[in-house]
Amino acid sequence: MSTPSTQPPAVEPLRPVDRAWLRMDTPENLMIITGVMYFEPAMDLATLRRVLETRLLRVRRFRQRVVDGPGGRACWQEDPAFDVGRHLRPLELPPPGDETALQSVVGELMAQPLPHDEPLWRFYLVERYKGGSVLISRLHHAIGDGVALMMVLLSLTDLEPRPGAETEDSPFSALMHDNHEVRHAAAERARDVLPEVIALMSRSRAAADRARAKLLLRLSADFGRLVARLPDPKTPFKGRLGVNKRVSWSQPVSLGDVRAIKNAVGGTVNDVLLTAMSGALRRYLQRRRHPVDGLNLRAAMPVSLRKLDQLADLGNRFGLVFVSLPVGIDDPRARLAELKRRTEALKGSLEAAIALGFLHGMGHAPRAIQRLVERIFGSKATAVMTNVPGPRQTLYLGGRAIRDLLFWVPQSGRLGMGISILSYDGRVRLGIATDERLIPDPHAIADCFHHELDAMLELARGS
């Protein structure tokens, strides 16, 4: 008879980039990706637990904690005391239990650190909300980037409401399989649900090949431009941060309306949404009586550098580009044209790859050097902004239809605002997360976003 092993579980060193994200936590800005999922009908905690045990926990990272490995190097290691009950918790909203109460709770959670002696994630289930349920997810950026975690989400879901599905594999469970051939077959299924994300990763590989060919010619020039940029101008969006956060989101917007604007005014869906967001920031600053003429504000935007054959690998494989938003332009058509010109200029840049290289180096550097680099790069932007094309069709979790999705990436350095744009099932939502001390009313920015889109839709109908 074999005896139980007394050896500690094997350790797996963190990649330098992931270690950099782990060390980036500060009380004012925690490096945690927060998501909100609304589904109906309502779900009970036991059903959701079965989904996680069957589908999520097969991914070892969600059973692992960070420990000090050989030579003091941060490593992943199986948590010997792992209990899913510590990570999935029931939550009740304060009265009256409406959207405002939900936003308040999400903001409060954003200010709470995850314990580093346990696996770096937490799920909270609000069982009763508007006839359905809400799942609030919190995952540390050290586990993975937005694309990786989108694949994790997809691996939990079904394409139809199958009874008892929570105890079976998802059609996308193989996305997290160790065998690349098995993952490839699942990736082909994912292409039908997330075609834009798959296309992006195909382009990422082609871009990487082109980058290698021109690296020596362009690297020094792009590096110089990135480092030499002046800090973003002082506005109400920048200043000394506090700990408390505020969260808001827009009402759902039809992607059909966004495409109608695109067809009439020009550009892409992405151009239209970023133009509306730039206009929303302009309107908000005007409400606070801050001058906006000629104003440009940079948004740090993640760019996936994940190759298609790395579809479901966890960890971080993205860089950043700094998009200059023409907040100072009043006319939406002129603002869109200028924004398109600026984003087109970035497409040939190696800026994202250089930023990823910086993150890799920060993971090796002493913590004091990492903090210095964070401050330098944090000064060059006003916000972190993501624009993610999500699933095109309704997905199901535990037999319930997922009706809405929202998420926010963390604001690194000294940034006080995170902006997320996510499309799902023919609609798009804007999410705003802000530092309470700087921007106590993020709902006002969401309102301004709607005003901008309405104005652009009116222009489109008059064309």
C-alpha positions, 0 to 999 in steps of 0.5 A: 500500500502506498503512503500519502506523500509528505512532499509539498506541492510542486511550484511553478514560477510566475512569469516576470510580467505576471509578477509585475502585476502582482507587485503593482497593488497599492491601497489606492489602486488594486490590480483586480479585474472586476466583472458583473454578470446578470442572468435570469431566471435567478440562480441559487448558490449551490447550482453556481458552486457545481458550475465552478467545481465542474468547469472552473476548478479544472484550471489549476490556476484557480486552485493555486496561491502565490508562495515564495519559491526557491531564491525568494522567487514568487511561484504558483503552488496548489493551495493545500487548504483550498475550499471553493466556499471561501471564494464563492460567497452570497451577497445581499444588496442594501435596500432598496436593492436596485441598480444604484445599490448594486453599483455602490456594492461593486464600488466598495468591493473594488477597494478591498484587496484579495488575500495573497495567501489564497488563490487570487479570486472571489465570486459574489452571488446576489441571488435576487436582483430584478427577477434574476441574479447577479454574479460579481467576479474579482480576479487578480491581474496576475492570473491573466489578462482580459482576453485570457479571462474572457476565455475562462468565462467562455469555458463556463458557458453553454450555447443553450439552456441545457438542464443539469448542464452545470455538472457537465463539460461546456462546449468550450471546456477544451479551451483550457485543455493542456493539449494544443490540438484539443484546444484548437478544435474548441477555438474553432467553436469559439470563433463563431461566438467571439469572431472579433477576438479570434481575428484580433489574435490572428492579426497579432501573430501577423503583426509580431512577424512584421515587427521582427522584420522591422524591429531594429529600424523602428524600436529606438524611434518608438521607444524614444517617443513613448518615454519622451511624451510629456505628462497629461494635462492637469484636469479634474480627472487627475490628482491625489487618489483615495482608497474608495471607488465609485462605479456606474454604467450606461444603459445598453446601446444597440450595436445597430445604432452604432453601425448606423452612425458608422455607415453615415459618418465614417470610420469603424464601430470602434471609432464611433464609440471612442468618439462618443467617449471623448465627447462624453469627457468633454461634456463632463469637464464643461459641467465642472467648468474646466476649459476644454478648447484644444484639450487632448487627454491620453487613454492607456489602451491594452492591446492583445499580443496573444497568438492564436495558439496561446488562446487559453493560456493564462498569464498576461500577453498584452501591451499598451498604447497611449491613444490621444483623445481629441476632447477639445474638438466640439464637432462629432464629425471632426472629432471622429476624423481626427481620432481615426487619424491618430489611431491609424498612426498607432497601428504601425507602431511597436508601442504595445510590444515595447510596453510589454517589454517594460512590464517584463523588465519590471518583473525582474527589477527591485520593487522601488524601480518598478514603482518609479517606472509606474509613476513615470508611465502613469503620468502620461495618461488620464485613464485606462480604457478598454474596448472589447467585442464580446460574444455575439449571441446569448450564452447560458450559465447553469441553465440561465441566460446571461443577459448582461456583461460588464467589466473593469480592468484596474487603473495602474499607477496614479490613474483615477479612472477606468473606462470599459466598453463591452459589446454582448449579444447585439448591445454595448455598454459603457462602464466607468470606475473612478476614484471617489475623491476625484470623480464622485459622480461617474454616472454623469459621465455615462449620461454624457456618453448617451447624449453624445451617441444621441447627437451622433445618431441624429447626425447620421439620420440627417445625412 
